Amino acid sequence: MPMSSNGSIALSIRDIGKAYTVSSRRATTLVESVSDWVGRVRSGADVDRFWALRDVSCEVGKGEILGLVGRNGAGKSTLLKVIAGVTTPTEGSVDVHGRVGTMLEVGTGFHPELTGRENVYLNGAFIGMRRAEIRARFDEIVEFSGVEKFLDVPIKHYSSGMAVRLAFAVAAHLDADILLVDEVLAVGDQAFQDKCLGKIGELRQKQGRTVLFVSHNLAAVASLCTRALLMSGGRVIADASASEITRLYTAGVAMATTMEEVDLTPLPRARPTAAQCIAIQVHAIDASGVPLESIVPGSTIQVTVTLLASSPVLRALLGVEVMDERGRPALGISTDAIDAWFDLDAGVARRVTVRLRDVQVRPGIYTVGLTLATVLENLDELDAVARFEVSPEPIGGYERWPGWPAAAYAPRFDVTIA
């Protein structure tokens, strides 16, 4: 297992498991709580427990940047919370050698009524910084965040991007041996994301910090991390170089599945949703609907999603987003834009097919993400369900497109609901 050059260990995780109770019945009195507990002990029942993590073991060397990759609900964030001590494991143990700094959620440790200046001190104390340490690095924190003009404005008036810039600036200047970064950079703009990724690299190269990095930006994981874990269903299913893990992840989720091969059993979730995307087909097609092996600018991409609801859902919509290799949106649509709403019946699989016509993106590697939602809430989100490459070479009469714009736009599309 890869470690730092001096072979020392920063973090040792042994057989970690984390279970949550997901019973639909909630006790309202002490007597009911005790009765439920006694009943579970006597029966040995485990049916109302969801294992967010199970049998997770690994070691992280000092000065290493370890990426955590996997779908939503894979257990990445739960693992960081266990390491940070935010939640205790149900089984197993974690040995941490050094001071831990955390950046687990946007806005954690911020008070909306306090100013940015006051929240620097509050957030710093929340993640373990001493007041003298905050005071000594205050100017560096503010300069890095880029919110100097709004420092004395209450945080409630900040945009989400401004808040995350300030939060990251505080965490990055903590004198910690181990920094835990959970998917928070996605809120900031591209320039600040690049600045943050550069800072993380600097923490390792110049200061020897250990970083655990959770992100759906596979390009960032591949370029920043030397090693990564691929997680699924609360378990580590692969531990390899970052480039190999990103390849395995995109290859695994891009497999087309026929209706006959679909497993209609809903995936376990810590917070079960009313509906899920359970099977996906994504491919380019020609004018007659025949799948294409090579994609060129101007092709049509067809996305077919199988949906399953555990309870009735009214007026659902499906969003499709295509991201470039740096995690930036290249194009996106939502079925409600053309009033293509649909209802889902409990236990009945339904297919929604979206055809994105005349896809005009510059040559490169792209991934497809999906969002299933209603007007009131998101039901399911899947990242990188498919990976494809747009070729710059002339194919089938198309000309070369060397400088095609990467700006997001809404392509022509149609929807079929079956």
RABEL-V81852 format. One record per helix or strand. SS is the DSSP state (a for helix, b for strand). FROM is the first residue (numbers start at 1). LEN is the number of residues. Records with the same first field share a line. If there is no record, write none. Layout:
BEGIN
SS = FROM-LEN ; FROM-LEN
END
This chain:
BEGIN
b = 9-13 ; 49-13 ; 65-5 ; 91-6 ; 100-4 ; 115-1 ; 154-1 ; 178-4 ; 210-5 ; 227-6 ; 235-7 ; 275-11 ; 291-2 ; 295-1 ; 299-11 ; 313-12 ; 329-6 ; 342-3 ; 346-1 ; 350-10 ; 364-10 ; 378-13 ; 409-1 ; 412-6
a = 30-14 ; 76-9 ; 116-11 ; 131-15 ; 148-3 ; 155-3 ; 160-13 ; 185-3 ; 190-18 ; 218-7 ; 242-12 ; 259-3 ; 335-4
END
